Amino acid sequence: MRLGDVADVSIESGPPQVRRDDVQRRVVIQSNVQGRDMGSVVADIQDTIASDVNLPPGYSVDIGGQFENQQRAQKRLTIVVPVSLGLIALLLYFAFSSVGQALLILVNVPLAVIGGVFSLWISGQYLSVPSSVGFITLFGVAVLNGVVMVESINQRIQDGLNVDTAVFEGAVSRLRPVLMTAITSALGLIPMLLSTGVGAEIQKPLASVIVGGLVTATFLTLFVLPVLFGRFSRAKVGDIQR
């Protein structure tokens, strides 16, 4: 009996490795994203699959890798950021015993966000996990500048100066410390801002947000915070002058 009478034998190429997840075969397709944000790329992939690809029964498409890690980190940040701001507000209230002055210092947060968002737009970058971490760092620096400013004004009111004079002298006296804090922080981040090597995709968004936010937070703090001091601090000023 010849071999051809029993079966047909042929040599064909196949996958070198069969991967399985949950007892199902898995095929991995890898790609890199360049020049666009990951969220919009994934949205386009999902739309294309939904409109142009008819998956047979039992087949499914899951997008993982860096996108999955990004989604997981963003879900955590949606909890961490509000909790952090709430704790900052609570500590400010304990420090100044005034809801108004705590809110006044928190005004620095959106002032800092303006610079961070504008910096990302100018540099052509997108909101990512590193840039979100940069915003959290920026919030701390902005709040610190506000605390220094408000404490200086309160001290002059306690020494007997009227509100307008205390605001002016307090703002002028804090000009140098606030500028030194911002300049030293920005100079330390310039190497990260100009980095082009391995890890630049993480370093540049972080540095861009902090540097841009420091610019607006510093200058707006020196002008906006003294203007709003009287409106937010009436109760506190009354307690100090008694």
SULZI-V707236 format. One record per residue. N is the residue number from 1. PHI is phi in radians with two decimals (999 if undefined). BURIAL is 1 if it has 16 or more other ideal C-beta (glycine too) atoms within 10 Angstrom, else 0. Layout:
# SULZI-V707236
N:PHI:BURIAL
N:PHI:BURIAL
This chain:
# SULZI-V707236
1:999:0
2:-1.51:0
3:-1.11:0
4:-1.15:0
5:-1.33:0
6:-1.73:0
7:-2.71:0
8:-1.71:0
9:-1.92:0
10:-2.52:0
11:-1.90:0
12:-2.30:0
13:-1.54:0
14:-2.47:0
15:-1.12:0
16:-1.20:0
17:-2.58:0
18:-1.82:0
19:-1.71:0
20:-2.35:0
21:-2.30:0
22:0.92:0
23:1.07:0
24:-2.22:0
25:-1.20:0
26:-2.30:0
27:-1.99:0
28:-1.79:0
29:-2.03:0
30:-1.88:0
31:-2.72:0
32:-1.97:0
33:-1.85:0
34:-2.47:0
35:1.45:0
36:-2.47:0
37:-1.41:0
38:-1.15:1
39:-1.10:1
40:-1.21:0
41:-1.11:1
42:-1.12:1
43:-1.10:0
44:-1.14:0
45:-1.09:0
46:-1.14:0
47:-1.15:0
48:-1.15:0
49:-1.12:0
50:-1.17:0
51:-1.67:0
52:-2.00:0
53:-2.00:0
54:-1.77:0
55:-1.38:0
56:-1.12:0
57:-1.00:0
58:1.61:0
59:-1.79:0
60:-2.60:0
61:-2.12:0
62:-2.13:0
63:-1.79:0
64:-2.20:0
65:1.21:0
66:-1.12:0
67:-1.12:0
68:-1.11:0
69:-1.13:0
70:-1.12:1
71:-1.10:0
72:-1.14:0
73:-1.19:1
74:-1.17:0
75:-1.11:0
76:-1.20:0
77:-1.17:1
78:-1.12:0
79:-1.68:0
80:-1.17:0
81:-1.12:0
82:-1.08:0
83:-1.13:0
84:-1.10:0
85:-1.13:0
86:-1.12:0
87:-1.17:0
88:-1.09:1
89:-1.08:1
90:-1.14:0
91:-1.15:0
92:-1.14:1
93:-1.13:0
94:-1.14:0
95:-1.30:0
96:-1.92:1
97:0.93:0
98:-2.64:1
99:-1.18:0
100:-1.08:1
101:-1.25:1
102:-1.11:1
103:-1.17:0
104:-1.06:1
105:-1.18:1
106:-1.22:1
107:-1.05:1
108:-1.10:1
109:-1.11:1
110:-1.12:0
111:-1.10:1
112:-1.27:1
113:-1.09:1
114:-0.97:0
115:-1.16:1
116:-1.13:1
117:-1.14:1
118:-1.11:0
119:-1.13:1
120:-1.09:1
121:-1.18:0
122:-1.11:0
123:-1.46:1
124:1.26:0
125:-1.78:1
126:-2.22:0
127:-1.19:1
128:-2.43:1
129:-1.11:1
130:-1.05:1
131:-1.18:1
132:-1.14:1
133:-1.11:1
134:-1.08:1
135:-1.11:1
136:-1.10:0
137:-1.07:1
138:-1.11:1
139:-1.03:1
140:-1.13:0
141:-1.15:1
142:-1.12:1
143:-1.15:1
144:-1.06:0
145:-1.08:1
146:-1.16:1
147:-1.09:1
148:-1.07:1
149:-1.14:1
150:-1.15:1
151:-1.12:0
152:-1.14:1
153:-1.18:1
154:-1.06:1
155:-1.12:0
156:-1.27:1
157:-1.15:1
158:-1.16:0
159:-1.36:0
160:1.92:0
161:-1.36:1
162:-1.27:0
163:-1.09:1
164:-1.09:0
165:-1.16:0
166:-1.11:1
167:-1.12:1
168:-1.14:0
169:-1.17:0
170:-1.13:1
171:-1.15:1
172:-1.14:0
173:-1.19:0
174:-1.60:1
175:-1.04:0
176:-1.15:0
177:-1.07:0
178:-1.14:1
179:-1.14:0
180:-1.12:0
181:-1.08:1
182:-1.17:1
183:-1.16:0
184:-1.13:0
185:-1.15:1
186:-1.16:1
187:-1.10:0
188:-1.17:0
189:-1.70:1
190:-1.04:0
191:-1.00:0
192:-1.19:1
193:-1.16:1
194:-1.71:0
195:-1.20:0
196:-2.30:0
197:-1.54:0
198:-1.14:0
199:1.57:0
200:-1.14:0
201:-1.17:0
202:-1.70:1
203:-1.26:1
204:-1.15:1
205:-1.08:1
206:-1.09:1
207:-1.20:1
208:-1.08:1
209:-1.11:1
210:-1.19:1
211:-1.14:1
212:-1.10:1
213:-1.19:1
214:-1.12:1
215:-1.10:1
216:-1.23:1
217:-1.11:1
218:-1.18:1
219:-1.26:0
220:-1.24:1
221:-1.10:1
222:-1.21:1
223:-1.95:0
224:-1.31:0
225:-1.07:1
226:-1.10:1
227:-1.16:0
228:-1.53:0
229:-1.04:1
230:-1.09:0
231:-1.24:0
232:-1.57:1
233:-2.11:1
234:-1.10:0
235:-1.14:0
236:-1.15:1
237:-1.11:1
238:-1.07:0
239:-1.17:0
240:-1.22:1
241:-1.34:0
242:-1.29:0
